[in-house]
Amino acid sequence: MSLLSVSLNEKILFAILTACAPPAALYFFYEYREVRKTREIEEALPAALFQIASFPRRTSMEKIIRSIAKADYGELSRAFARAERLVNAGMSVPEALEELQKRNRSLLLDRAVSLLLEAYKSGADMGNAFKEVAEDIFDLQSARKEAASALALQKYTLLAGGCLLVPIILALVLNIVGGLGFDYGLGMGASPAERKEVYETAIWAGQAYLAIFACIASVFAAVQEGQAKKAVLYFVLLAPLSLLLFNAVRGLNLLA
């Protein structure tokens, strides 16, 4: 059996999965950019908060915003640079900071900006509060990195097994059974037509198993990352690859 000799149902299945892949990949590309932007902001946030805490009590909020905008904090500096432009254009400081909160999805940044707003409205010295938040964020990031490193091996082992090892092993087993012609065990006494029907059913069951395995592996990997929506991306990438590999190996005639 060659890869091109798959049945109509199999072709439909491949067509559906591969048709879903491009739009899903495009959506998650933009999602990935947002996640990367948020991560870059949060990584720079502790240093920025320590910088804010170092200013004297009566420092104007406009100067604080300008200092962060001109610092080398990547996405965080760009976010504050936009807030600075809005203030220069006539928007009030609270409105510019609230706009900054709305345009970014980071909960940590939202908390930091809320502190800035509180400091601006009350005029109180919140240097210690900024230091405490910076230390909390730093500790949180360290714990997150340790957890991610501990779970990375499990995740990649599962994904590699789901799209490489499992389909290859399953296809090789079906090849061996098909090459024997069901002369042993279940195929004993069955007609050629019956043996063929059983074999084709086993092929479909194998593909269904691979699709389910890809789904479970995708959900597990996405949940581990704390981004459940990425399960869709993993699935539309893993499922077609797994099924294509399964059918490619199944097309090899190892017993010839």
Stockholm file with secondary structure:
# STOCKHOLM 1.0

chainA/1-256         MSLLSVSLNEKILFAILTACAPPAALYFFYEYREVRKTREIEEALPAALFQIASFPRRTSMEKIIRSIAKADYGELSRAFARAERLVNAGMSVPEALEELQKRNRSLLLDRAVSLLLEAYKSGADMGNAFKEVAEDIFDLQSARKEAASALALQKYTLLAGGCLLVPIILALVLNIVGGLGFDYGLGMGASPAERKEVYETAIWAGQAYLAIFACIASVFAAVQEGQAKKAVLYFVLLAPLSLLLFNAVRGLNLLA
#=GR chainA/1-256 SS CCGGGCCHHHHHHHHHHHHHHHHHHHHHHHHHHHHHHHHHHHHHHHHHHHHHHTSCTTCCHHHHHHHHHHSSCTHHHHHHHHHHHHHHTTCCHHHHHHHHHHHCCCHHHHHHHHHHHHHHHHCCCCHHHHHHHHHHHHHHHHHHHHHHHHHHHHHHHHHHIIIIIHHHHHHHHHHHHHHHTTCSGGGTTCCHHHHHHHHHHHHHHHHHHHHHHHHHHHHHHHHHHTCTTHHHHHHHHHHHHHHHHHHHHHTCCTTC
#=GC SS_cons         CCGGGCCHHHHHHHHHHHHHHHHHHHHHHHHHHHHHHHHHHHHHHHHHHHHHHTSCTTCCHHHHHHHHHHSSCTHHHHHHHHHHHHHHTTCCHHHHHHHHHHHCCCHHHHHHHHHHHHHHHHCCCCHHHHHHHHHHHHHHHHHHHHHHHHHHHHHHHHHHIIIIIHHHHHHHHHHHHHHHTTCSGGGTTCCHHHHHHHHHHHHHHHHHHHHHHHHHHHHHHHHHHTCTTHHHHHHHHHHHHHHHHHHHHHTCCTTC
//
